[in-house]
Amino acid sequence: DTEVTQTPKHLVMGMTNKKSLKCEQHMGHRAMYWYKQKAKKPPELMFVYSYEKLSINESVPSRFSPECPNSSLLNLHLHALQPEDSALYLCASSQSFKLNANTGELFFGEGSRLTVL
Amino acid sequence: AQKVTQAQTEISVVEKEDVTLDCVYETRDTTYYLFWYKQPPSGELVFLIRRNSFDEQNEISGRYSWNFQKSTSSFNFTITASQVVDSAVYFCAQRAEGSGNTGKLIFGQGTTLQVKP
């Protein structure tokens, strides 16, 4: 079983809705990530948090708003999405990248499959 | 520019056949990290292996083996005696250049492996 838990597993929303995706890990990791994956494509990085601070934003539209309330939780708030935003959203975590030991090994959740109508 | 190429889009084999998934990488870094991930239909990306550029030893884990060849910039993955449960999308990935100590990964396009009974 994955140690990164994502909820909900499936979400259908209209373009005017506000919803949130949630991610939780209990591996003591201090870096957390949001990836977006379209069908038959590789995952694309959206955001990286390190020690609860936003470290990387890959020029993601503001209709996606990440939040890291503590070291175990990561949220992705969704508002005014477009149908092309329909995708699998994957959360991942890794050891803190302030440690030399971190060589990029990510642990992923099962993802939240989002459909925007 | 940094790139990870998985030339095989789809492979279909019959159970118990051996199969090799190809991965070719390009990077300007002298120290780099390569990965393989498996993505079953459930959606979760499962970490399989990490290989550091300064460690050219090949690795075997059960039915899985990896052949890292710096001379040809390849990091190929072989499944021996394939099983139906091996059916998945397999991604080769590399830690992004200039990513410092972040966990940003550059993924190949993925190879879909179908193992038929």
Interface residues (C-beta under 8 A of the other chain):
Chain A: T2 A31 Y33 K40 K41 P42 P43 L45 V48 S50 S55 I56 L88 L90 A92 S94 F97 K98 L99 N100 N102 T103 G104 E105 L106 F107 F108 G109 E110 G111 R113
Chain B: Y33 F35 Y37 S42 G43 E44 L45 V46 F47 R50 N52 F91 R95 S99 G100 N101 T102 G103 K104 L105 F107 G108 Q109 G110
